[in-house]
């Protein structure tokens, strides 16, 4: 019989070996310290202290002192000029052909009554890391605002609802091997499916076309910031950073716990700003 591992027996993770003081204080979910706790020469620490609105959060980090600290002359720092908030969502340029449903699925006419559908940029931005996409099979009928598939993420399942009714023509074949495209290129290579629209004009009235779709996403993003503050995941005071010396933050799961992102996704899809 295998012995059940306890927390004491488990191997020490990289984050446990070298966590940022802000991570240890519980202010951020994940950030490794590449500077061996030389906070005086850390741009991330400067941005955090400059932009932290709550003195309570800052005092948490001040109370935490690492057991050891190495001399600063052995450190290799990188100057980071940007002090933008990490909540860097942008709806992008206006696509007049794009129609956004309130559940953050989009529809775009390709030819005749054939439409492509997918997730919008805001949903992709807050989505936990996708690991698999499962949709109904071709030739099945789908109904507007009813589930026609799901995205399996590192934190759990996200059901996707149809922005229009009709017959499914095909699923995006690239998602079988590359589900991450749903997040990385939601309006391009990450589209979900194509459908033959049922041609009910009343369904289009529920969608936000072109510039209205962009405005809708920007308004939802503002309400999402408010929700993050309420949930203890304040986005505004945190500067753009690199989780552990990698690339700039592109998605919320890079800086917030995956389960919190999943909760946000579900609330954005099913509730929206009216309920926030």
N, C-alpha and C positions, 0 to 999 in steps of 0.2 A: 504493500500500500504506500502510495506516495505521501510524503509529509507535506502538510499544508503550510505554505510560506506565510510568515507573519511579516508585518512592516519592518521589523527588525532584521529579518532574514533576507529581505529583498535587496537586490543590488542597488547601490546608490546611483541615482540618475545624474545626468550632467547638470540639470537645473539645481539639484540639491548641493552639488559640489561648488557651484559658483553662481548663485542667484543674485540679481540686482537687489539693492536695498529696498527699492520701491516694490519689487515682487515679494520680498520677504515680509514687508509691512502690509501686504494685501491690497495695495492701491492699484496695481496692475496684475493681470493674470500670469503673464509670462515674459521674462526678459532676462537674459544672461548678462553677466558683467564681464566685459572683455578687458577691463582696466584694473582688475585686482583691487577693487574698492577704493581707487584713487578718485573719489567723487569730485574733488576740486578741479580736476582736469577732464571731467566727463560732460560733454555737451548735452547729453540726455538729462542728466541731473539738473543742469542749469535751466533747461527748458521746463522741466517739471516744477522746479521751485518758482520760476518766473510766472508760470501760468496757472499754478494751483490756486483755485479760488478758496478752497476750504483749508483753514489753518489746521484743522484736525487731521487731514490726510497728510499734510507735510510733517506734522509732529510725530506721526507714526514712523516715518522714515528716519527722523532725527533720533528717535529713541533706539532704533536698531543700530548696533555697532558690530561690524564683522570681527571675528576672533583674530584674524590676521590681516595685515595689509602689507603689500610690497612697495618698494621705493618707486616713485614716479618715473625715474630715469630709465627704468626697464620696460616702460609701457609704450605702446604704439597707438597713438590716438589719431582719429580722423575728424577733421573739421566738418561740421554739418551746419550749413548756413540757414537752411529753411527752418522757420518757426511756425509753419502752418499747423493747425490742429490735425490730429491723425484721422479725424472723420473727414476724409477727402472725397466724399461722394460727389460725382458730377453726372448729371443726366446726359451730357454730351450735346452734340449738334441735333437740331430738329430734323427728323425724318418724317416728311409729310405723309408717307405711306403707312407709317406705323400707328397702330391703334392699341392703346393700353387699356386693359380691363382693370377694374378696381382690385382684383385679386393678384395683380402684378404679373399677369400673363399677357403677352402681346399677340396680335394677329396682323399679318401683312399680306395683301393681295399679290399673288405672283402672276397669274393669268386666268382669265375667265372667272370661274367660281372656285378656283384653287387658291387656298391661303396657307401660308406658313405660320406656325405658332411657336412660342418659346417663352422664357422667363424674361422679365424686364431687368434693366441694369441695377435698380435698387435691390430687387430680390437677389440677384446674383452677388451683389456687394455684401449682403448680410448672411448669405447662405454658408453653412458649415461646409467643409471640404467634401465635394461630391465623390462617391466611390462607385456608383452604379446608377443607371437610368433604366427604368422598366415602364413601358407604355403598353396600351391595348394593341392588339394585332391589327394589321391593315384590314379594311373593309368593315370594321365595326363602327356602329353609330355612336357618336358622343353627343352630349347635351351641354349647352352653355351653363357654366358655373357648377358642373358636376365633374368629379375626378375622372381622369382618363389615363392616369399613370402615377408614378412616384419617382422621386429622386432619393436614393439611399445615400446618406451622408455619414461622416465620422461620428456624428452625435445622435443620429436617428433618421426617421423617415419623414420626407416632405411630400405630401400629396399635391399634385398639380391639377388644377381645374381648367376646363376648356373655356377659352374666351369666346368661342362661337360654337354653334351646333353644326353637325354634318357627319360625313363618312370619312374615317381615317384613310388616307391614301398610302402614306408610308411614314416610318420612323426614320430619324436621322441615323444612317448606318455608322457614322463615325463615333457616335456616343457609346457604342458597344465596347470599343477599346479605349476611348478617350472621354469618359464622363466629365472630366474637368473642363471640357470646352463649354459646358453649360454656364460655368462661372466666368471663364476667361474671355469668351467671345459670344455673349448671349444673343446679339443681333446678327451675327455672322455664322461662323462654323458651328456654334453651339445651339442652333435652332433644334426644337424638339421633334416636330412632326409636320406633315402636310395634310390638309383635309379638304374635302369637297364640301363647301359651305351649303347649308340648307336653304340659303337665300331668303331668310326672314329679316326684312329691313329693321324691325324693331330691336333686333339684337345689336345692331351697330350703334343704336342710341345709348347703349350702356357703356360704350367704349370712349376713351379719350384720344382723339386723333391728333397727329402732328404736334404743334406747339402746346396744345392743351395737355397732351400726354407728358411732355417735358415739365410743364408747370405742376401737374399732378404729382409726379415723382419728387420734385423739389419740395413741395409742401409736405409730402409724406416723410421725406428725409428730415425736415425740421421737427416734425412731431416725434420722429424716432429719436432724435437727440434728447428731447424732453423725457421720453420714456427711459432712455439710458441713464439719465440723471436720477430718475425716480427709482430705478433698479440698482443704483449704486455703481453704474458703469459709465460715469461721466466722461464724455468724449471731448468736450470743448477744451479743457485745460491741458491736454496732453499733446506735446509736440510730435511732429512726424519723426519716426525713428526706425531703426532696423532691429528686429527682435533679438538677434545675436550676431550682428555684423553682416547680415545678409542684405536683402533688397528692401526697398521702401514698402510700407504697408499698402496693400492693394485691397484687402478684404478684411472684414471685422474679425474673422476667426484667427487672424494672425496676432491679434492683440487682446481679444476677449475669449473667455471659455467657450468651447464649441457648443455646450448645452445651453448657454445663454443665447448664443446666436440662433440656435434652433427654436428657442422660445420666441425670440424676436420675429423670426420668419413666420411662425404660425400666427402670431398676433397681427403682423402686417397683412397676411393673406386673408385671415378670417374677420379681423376687427377693423383695422385701418384707423385713420385719424379721427373719425367720428366717435370712436370708443376710447380714445386716449385722453 
